[in-house]
Amino acid sequence: MRFTECLNDTTASGGVLAFAVDPGLVRTTMTEMQLNTEAGRTFLPGIQQLFEDNINVPLQKPRP
């Protein structure tokens, strides 16, 4: 986000605007692995608390 702010500040005077979209924490196969493996818990120790606080987007199953 900070990079985008800096990019926007640098390029706005030339008429080029930058923005970013942050979808938040999404429950995916990758985040499930982070929740359920020792390595995931080591590198992202607070991820479980984020899910417990409902700061996530539930995993959507693909449509058939």
C-alpha positions in Angstrom: 0.0 0.0 0.0 2.8 2.4 0.9 4.5 1.7 -2.5 1.3 2.6 -4.3 1.0 5.8 -2.3 4.5 6.8 -3.2 4.0 5.8 -6.8 0.9 8.0 -7.0 2.7 10.9 -5.4 5.4 10.6 -7.9 3.3 10.3 -11.0 0.1 12.3 -10.2 1.6 15.6 -11.6 2.0 13.9 -15.0 -1.6 12.8 -15.0 -0.9 9.2 -14.0 -2.7 8.0 -10.9 -2.0 4.8 -9.1 -4.2 2.8 -6.7 -4.2 -0.5 -5.0 -6.9 -3.0 -4.0 -6.5 -5.0 -0.9 -8.9 -7.9 -0.7 -7.9 -8.7 2.9 -7.3 -12.2 4.2 -8.9 -14.9 2.0 -9.3 -18.4 3.3 -7.7 -20.5 0.6 -5.8 -23.8 0.4 -2.6 -21.8 1.0 -3.9 -20.1 4.2 -5.2 -23.4 5.4 -1.7 -24.8 5.0 -0.3 -21.8 7.0 -2.9 -22.5 9.7 -2.1 -26.2 9.9 1.6 -26.5 9.4 4.5 -25.8 11.8 6.2 -23.6 9.1 3.1 -21.6 8.6 2.6 -21.0 12.3 6.3 -20.0 12.6 6.3 -17.4 9.8 2.7 -16.1 10.3 2.0 -16.5 14.0 -1.0 -14.2 14.1 -2.9 -15.7 11.2 -5.1 -17.9 13.5 -6.2 -14.9 15.5 -7.2 -13.1 12.3 -9.5 -16.0 11.4 -10.8 -16.2 14.9 -11.6 -12.5 14.7 -13.5 -13.1 11.4 -11.1 -10.8 9.5 -11.3 -13.0 6.4 -13.3 -13.7 3.3 -14.7 -17.2 3.4 -13.4 -19.6 0.7 -15.8 -19.7 -2.2 -16.2 -23.1 -3.9 -15.8 -23.0 -7.7 -19.1 -23.1 -9.6 -19.6 -26.4 -11.6 
